[in-house]
Each structure stands twice: as structure tokens, then as C-alpha cells.
Amino acid sequence: MLFSSREIAVARKALVLANVFPVQRDSDILQKESDKATLEFRGIKKEFQIKELLREVSKGNKEFKKSFLRGVFLGCGILSAPPYYHLEMNIEKEFEKKFVAKILLKFGIKYLIKGDKIYIKGRENIKKFMYTIGSLSVFLLLEDDGIEKSLSNEINRKANFEYANLRRQSNAALKQVEILKELRKKGKLNKLRDDLEEVALLRLRHPYASLAELSRLSLSHLSKQAVYYRLRRILKKYE
């Protein structure tokens, strides 16, 4: 009987469990090759009854089922590191694959079966799986990564919003300055009402200032809204 894993620690764990179970045998051979560790049980006295084990798991409580999933993942699972969230379990026999899928459903874990593999995709879904099997260190790593990405996305969203807002303000101010220069050229600027002329001159003197800054610079202590409405009124007159 052969057991193989990419991790030597997992193969050693299988050896410990074989002694606990116990699996009666003559000898064990543990070998480490370039890409995997192989454990061979020689001279097994009694065949390992997988269907009997699955029946026991099916009858067992939630903790028993969680332990079973933990064992499946240790034996044939792979989890890719962020930024790509991808977990797969390589299970060749169809009835074993269906049984694992059934247990996953009991814990509300979404999966996809393709060929010999069961796939679990998406950070939240993988987090749920890792929490279920008791791998809290990986669960917390995924949680921290999620928080970091969420903060990064929020910062980028705000930066993009502020950039778009500044660009919109800049375009509006440029248009206002062009129109006010045209009015001054035609001698119409000094014919405006005093409150409108004040705002017009402020805009010409401070072409890149925001409405709030123009409000603070106004001698008549105009509000930001008042500056906006006066500029709009001048533009409407021009049009």
C-alpha cells in the first residue's frame, strides 16, 4: 500500500496515524524524492476498507466530519498563495469524490468538480474551508490579506474620486476663466452687478482656486454656494 504527498511532514503524519489506527503490517519505507514523499506499507495483514471508513464518517458528528476533511486536505490538497485564491484536492475514485463533495455541502462550502479534482475557489470560500478544518493560521492569513486588499481598494477608489473631482473642477474653472476674459475684452465685465463683478475678478485672479477657496477670499464673505451661483449666473448671461 502506497501513500504519497508533496510534503514530508504529511507523509510522517500518515505514518503516525497508521500506528494509531492501527494498520497491521510488516514494515514501512519512507522515501523523499525531488517533488514528493512516498510512504510504503509492506505486508499489510488486513486490507484498508475505505468504504467502511466513509460509513463511519457519515454516521459521525460534525467534529468527526471536520477531521475527515482535514485528513483529505492533508493527503491530497493544494492551496495556492495569494494573490490567486485556489484550492484543489486530487481524488481519483468517483465514489470518494462524491462523498467528499457531500461533506463539503454539509458545511456550506461551494466547490467545483472537474476530472479527478475538487476545486474550491474564492478567498471567502477558501477561508470557510480552512476554518472548518481547523487551520486557523491560514484562515487568519487570508483574513489579513482580505483586509489589506479592501483598504487598498478603498484608498484607490478615494484617490480616483478625488482626481476625477479635481479634474472636473479644473475644467469648469478653465471654462469660467475663458468666458470672463472674453467679457473683459468686450468691456462687459465692469457692467456686471457689484456682487457678480467681485466673484468674476476673484476667479480671474485665482484661476485654479476651488469654490471654497474663492469663498474665503471674497471681501463680502460669500458662502461657497453663493460663489457657485454667481459664477453660474455670469455664464448664463454670457450664453
PyMOL commands that set and color helices and strands:
alter all, ss='L'
color gray80, all
select helices_A, chain A and resi 8-20+50-59+62-76+94-106+123-132+136-185+189-191+194-205+211-217+224-238
alter helices_A, ss='H'
color red, helices_A
select strands_A, chain A and resi 2-5+27-32+37-42+77-80+86-90+112-114+117-121
alter strands_A, ss='S'
color yellow, strands_A
deselect
rebuild
show_as cartoon
